[in-house]
Amino acid sequence: MYPTEVPRTDEPLRFGILGAANAAPFALTLPAKTHPDVVVHAVAARDQARADAFAKKHGIPKAYGGKDGYQSTRAASVSLVSR
């Protein structure tokens, strides 16, 4: 049912998600697991608890409670805005 995860390259394209919405796994996190040059590196949500829960559920290493922390760290090369 879920895609098979593949090994990552040394320099993958780092994606981040702004908004821990239900569409994000189907739009990005699941497809990213099948591509060796893509990794979902961070997620930001309105509150830290929501971001932490989403990150844990989807294997995302960084979670931010708000867009300001996410943007100031430059956690990702590309961002998906999810509502």
N, C-alpha and C positions, 0 to 999 in steps of 0.2 A: 504494500500500500504506500509506504513512504519511500522516497528515493534512496538509493544506496549512497552513503557518504564516500567521498574520495579524498585521498591525501592532498594536502595543500602544497603549493609551490612556496619558495622562499620569500617572494614579494607579491602576495596576492593583492588585488584591488580591495580596499577596505570600504565596506558599506556601513552606513548607520541608519537608524530608523528614528524619525521624530514622530512620536505618537504610537503608543502600544495598542493599536487597533486590531480587530479580528482579521482584517484583510492582509496584514503584513506577513504572516507566515506563508500564505499562498502566493503572495506577490514576490516575496524575496527570500525569507529564511529557508524554506524548503528547496526552492530551485538552487540557491547558493551552495547547498550541501553537495550537489552533484557536479559542481564546476571547480576544478583545482585552482583557478586563478581568482576566486572570489571568496571573501569571508565577511560575514556580518559581525562587525567589531563592537558596535555600541547601540544602545537604545536609550531614548529619552522619553519620559512621560510626565504628565502634570505633577505627579507626586512620586517620591522615591520608592515607596512600597510597591506601587504599580510597575514601575520600571524594573525593580529587583525581581518581582514575580515573573514578568515577561522574559527577562534575561535568563533566569534560571530555567524556565520551561523550555526555552528555545536554544539554550547553549550559547548565549551571547556573553562575552567576557566583561563588558563594561555596561553599567546602568547609571543613568543620570535622572535626578528628579527636577526636571525643567530643561528648557532648551539652552539657557545661558551657560550652564556648566558644560553641556555637550559641545556647544559652538566654541567656547573658549579653549577647549583642549584640542580642537581639530582632530577629533577621534576618528574621522572617516574621510575618505577621498570623495565619496559620493553619498548623498543623503536621500532617503525615501521619506516623503512626508505622508504619513498615514493618518486617516481620520476615521 
